[in-house]
Amino acid sequence: MTPIESTLVSRIEAAKRAVLSQTDLLHREFGRAKSNWKSDGTRVTPVDIAISENIFRELGAQFPDDQFLSEELADAGAPIPVTARFAWVLDPIDGTNNYALGIAYCAISLALCENGTPVYGVIYDLARRSLIHGGPGFGVHDGDRLLPRLKNEPPHKESLIGLHSPTDKTLVPLAESVLSQFKIRGLGSAALHLAYVATGMFEGTVDFNVKIWDLAAAIPLCIEAGGEVHFLNGEQLPMRQFDLKMTPIKYYAGSPVVCAILARLLKG
């Protein structure tokens, strides 16, 4: 193993350990955690904050020169420049609304970025009690299974697309164009939507209101599986800054064949 490979592998193994160390807390407080509301109107629980602090404390002790960026950072006001070779992007509970209400589709989502680009993702899927992880050159794993690459085949009548309703109602016609062609699932977790594309459970996903911490861990999974990720409102990677007040991302993802169909549907 080369020194570069060793540098990545040590971080990958540490990431899996750090995420798994928080699953007992995640399950114990599921559907019970008290809700608070942030200034941007999104829900947060003490479990979000605890998981964020615990994971970054564990990783920070091993990799003190890395950057640690979480949705649950204290609001720094100005965007944070991403300057370190290795940076971690964490959504401690993606799907906090679901989590607080006792709906099982939620996840711990941790990305390792190199020079601003996600190179490995670790996602704990609470609903399936499975650790989905992988990245370019490392395969995609669902628990103990190494998954095959996606079949680049035309979708069929039972193909599922992950889709969340747009908050900007001017985008409803675009959502309806996808609804007209595919069966839809809206799970309440953008990280799981994209991770399920990588595992082959979904043929694709479309979203109009996500942030980089929702997607960062699942992007390398999708790429390694042979999928594509396309941004509709400007390229997001490599990440040059981390901004808690960033403009929402609009994007679609899937196999190349599915992405070609989605591109046509979303061209408006």
C-alpha positions in Angstrom: 0.0 0.0 0.0 1.4 3.4 -1.0 1.5 6.2 1.5 -1.3 8.0 -0.3 -3.5 4.9 -0.2 -2.6 4.4 3.5 -3.6 8.0 4.2 -7.1 7.4 2.7 -7.6 3.9 4.2 -6.8 5.0 7.7 -9.4 7.8 7.4 -12.0 5.5 5.9 -11.7 2.9 8.7 -11.8 5.7 11.3 -15.0 7.1 9.6 -16.8 3.8 9.7 -15.9 3.3 13.4 -16.9 6.9 14.3 -20.3 6.5 12.6 -21.0 3.1 14.1 -20.1 4.3 17.5 -23.2 6.6 17.4 -25.8 4.1 16.3 -26.8 3.1 19.8 -27.6 6.7 20.7 -29.4 7.2 17.4 -31.7 4.2 18.0 -32.2 4.9 21.7 -33.6 8.4 21.2 -35.4 7.6 18.0 -38.9 9.2 18.1 -38.2 10.5 21.6 -35.7 13.3 21.2 -37.0 16.8 22.0 -37.3 19.1 19.0 -36.0 22.6 18.7 -36.1 25.0 15.7 -33.2 26.8 14.1 -33.3 30.3 12.8 -33.7 29.0 9.2 -36.9 27.1 10.2 -35.4 23.6 10.2 -35.7 21.1 13.0 -32.8 20.1 15.3 -32.6 17.8 18.3 -30.0 17.3 21.0 -29.1 14.0 19.3 -28.1 15.9 16.1 -25.7 18.0 18.1 -24.4 15.2 20.3 -23.6 13.0 17.2 -21.9 15.8 15.5 -19.7 16.6 18.5 -18.9 13.0 19.2 -17.9 12.0 15.7 -15.7 15.1 15.2 -14.1 14.6 18.6 -13.2 11.1 17.7 -11.9 12.0 14.2 -10.2 15.2 15.4 -8.1 13.3 17.9 -6.7 11.1 15.1 -6.5 13.7 12.3 -6.0 17.1 13.9 -4.9 18.8 10.6 -8.2 18.0 8.9 -11.2 20.3 8.6 -14.5 19.4 10.2 -17.7 20.8 8.8 -21.1 20.0 10.0 -24.7 21.1 9.5 -24.8 21.6 13.2 -21.8 23.9 13.6 -22.5 27.0 15.6 -23.5 29.5 13.0 -20.2 31.1 11.9 -21.9 33.8 9.9 -19.4 34.0 7.0 -18.7 31.0 4.8 -15.8 28.8 6.0 -13.1 28.4 3.3 -12.2 24.8 2.7 -8.4 24.9 2.8 -7.2 21.5 4.2 -6.3 18.6 1.9 -8.8 16.5 3.9 -12.1 17.8 5.1 -15.1 16.0 6.6 -18.7 17.0 5.9 -21.3 15.7 8.3 -25.0 15.6 8.5 -25.5 14.0 11.9 -29.1 13.1 11.2 -30.3 13.5 7.6 -34.0 13.4 8.0 -34.4 15.1 11.4 -38.1 15.6 10.9 -38.6 11.9 10.4 -36.3 11.1 13.3 -38.2 13.3 15.8 -41.5 12.0 14.6 -40.5 8.3 14.8 -40.4 7.8 11.0 -37.4 5.4 10.3 -36.1 7.0 7.1 -33.1 8.9 8.4 -29.4 8.5 8.4 -26.0 9.6 9.8 -24.2 10.9 6.7 -20.4 11.5 6.8 -18.3 12.4 3.8 -14.5 12.5 3.5 -13.4 15.1 1.0 -10.0 15.5 -0.6 -9.2 18.9 -2.0 -12.9 19.7 -1.8 -14.2 16.7 -3.6 -16.0 13.9 -1.8 -14.0 10.7 -2.2 -15.6 8.4 0.3 -19.0 8.3 2.0 -20.3 6.5 5.1 -24.1 6.5 5.6 -25.8 4.6 8.4 -29.4 3.8 7.3 -31.5 3.6 10.5 -34.5 2.1 8.7 -32.4 -0.9 7.4 -29.8 -0.9 10.2 -27.2 -1.0 7.6 -23.9 0.9 7.0 -23.7 1.9 3.3 -20.2 3.0 2.4 -17.8 3.4 -0.5 -16.1 5.6 -3.0 -14.1 5.6 -6.2 -11.7 2.7 -6.2 -13.2 1.2 -3.1 -16.5 -0.3 -4.3 -19.9 0.3 -2.8 -20.8 -1.8 0.3 -24.2 -2.3 1.9 -23.4 -3.9 5.2 -21.1 -6.8 4.5 -22.1 -7.0 0.8 -20.0 -5.6 -2.0 -22.6 -4.4 -4.5 -22.4 -4.8 -8.3 -22.3 -1.7 -10.5 -25.5 -0.2 -11.7 -27.1 -1.7 -14.9 -27.1 1.1 -17.5 -30.5 0.0 -18.9 -33.7 1.9 -19.8 -36.1 2.2 -16.9 -39.2 0.1 -16.8 -42.7 0.6 -15.4 -41.7 -0.3 -11.9 -38.6 1.9 -11.8 -38.5 4.1 -8.7 -37.3 7.7 -8.6 -36.7 9.5 -5.3 -38.4 12.9 -5.4 -39.2 15.5 -2.8 -41.8 18.2 -3.4 -40.1 21.5 -4.3 -40.5 24.3 -1.7 -40.4 26.8 -4.6 -43.8 26.3 -6.2 -42.6 27.7 -9.5 -40.7 24.4 -9.9 -43.8 22.2 -9.5 -44.1 21.7 -13.3 -40.7 20.2 -13.3 -41.6 17.9 -10.5 -44.8 16.9 -12.3 -42.8 16.1 -15.5 -40.9 13.5 -13.4 -44.1 12.3 -11.8 -45.6 11.7 -15.2 -42.9 9.3 -16.2 -41.9 7.4 -13.1 -43.1 5.8 -9.9 -42.1 8.1 -7.0 -40.8 7.7 -3.5 -40.3 10.6 -1.1 -38.5 9.3 2.0 -37.6 12.6 3.7 -33.9 12.0 3.5 -31.9 13.2 0.5 -28.9 11.2 1.6 -30.8 8.0 1.5 -32.4 8.9 -1.9 -29.0 9.2 -3.5 -27.5 6.3 -1.5 -30.4 4.1 -2.7 -29.5 5.0 -6.3 -26.0 3.7 -5.6 -27.3 0.4 -4.2 -29.7 -0.1 -7.1 -32.9 0.3 -5.1 -33.8 3.5 -6.9 -33.2 4.2 -10.6 -32.6 7.8 -9.9 -33.4 10.8 -7.8 -34.4 14.5 -8.2 -34.3 17.2 -5.6 -34.8 21.0 -5.7 -34.0 22.0 -2.1 -30.9 20.3 -0.7 -27.6 21.4 0.7 -24.1 20.0 0.2 -24.1 18.2 3.6 -27.2 16.3 2.5 -25.4 14.9 -0.6 -21.7 14.8 0.1 -21.5 11.3 1.5 -23.7 9.8 -1.2 -22.0 11.4 -4.2 -18.9 9.1 -4.1 -21.2 6.1 -3.7 -23.2 7.0 -6.8 -20.1 7.7 -8.8 -18.4 4.5 -7.8 -21.6 2.5 -8.7 -21.4 3.9 -12.2 -24.0 6.6 -11.8 -23.9 10.3 -12.5 -24.8 13.4 -10.5 -25.8 16.6 -12.3 -26.4 20.0 -10.8 -29.1 22.2 -12.3 -28.0 25.5 -10.6 -24.3 25.6 -10.9 -21.4 23.1 -10.2 -21.0 22.4 -6.5 -17.7 20.6 -6.5 -14.9 20.8 -5.7 -16.2 22.6 -2.6 -14.3 25.8 -2.0 -16.3 27.0 1.0 -18.8 25.6 3.6 -21.7 27.9 4.0 -24.6 27.1 6.3 -26.7 29.8 4.4 -25.9 28.4 1.0 -28.4 28.6 -1.9 -30.3 25.3 -2.1 -29.0 22.8 -4.6 -31.2 21.5 -7.5 -29.9 18.3 -8.9 -30.7 14.9 -10.4 -28.8 11.6 -10.4 -28.9 8.0 -11.7 -27.4 5.8 -14.3 -26.3 7.5 -17.5 -29.5 6.2 -19.3 -31.8 7.4 -16.6 -29.9 10.8 -16.3 -30.5 11.3 -20.0 -34.2 10.9 -19.5 -34.3 13.1 -16.4 -32.3 15.8 -18.3 -35.0 16.0 -20.9 -37.8 16.1 -18.4 -36.1 18.8 -16.4 -34.9 21.0 -19.3 -37.6 23.6 -18.5 
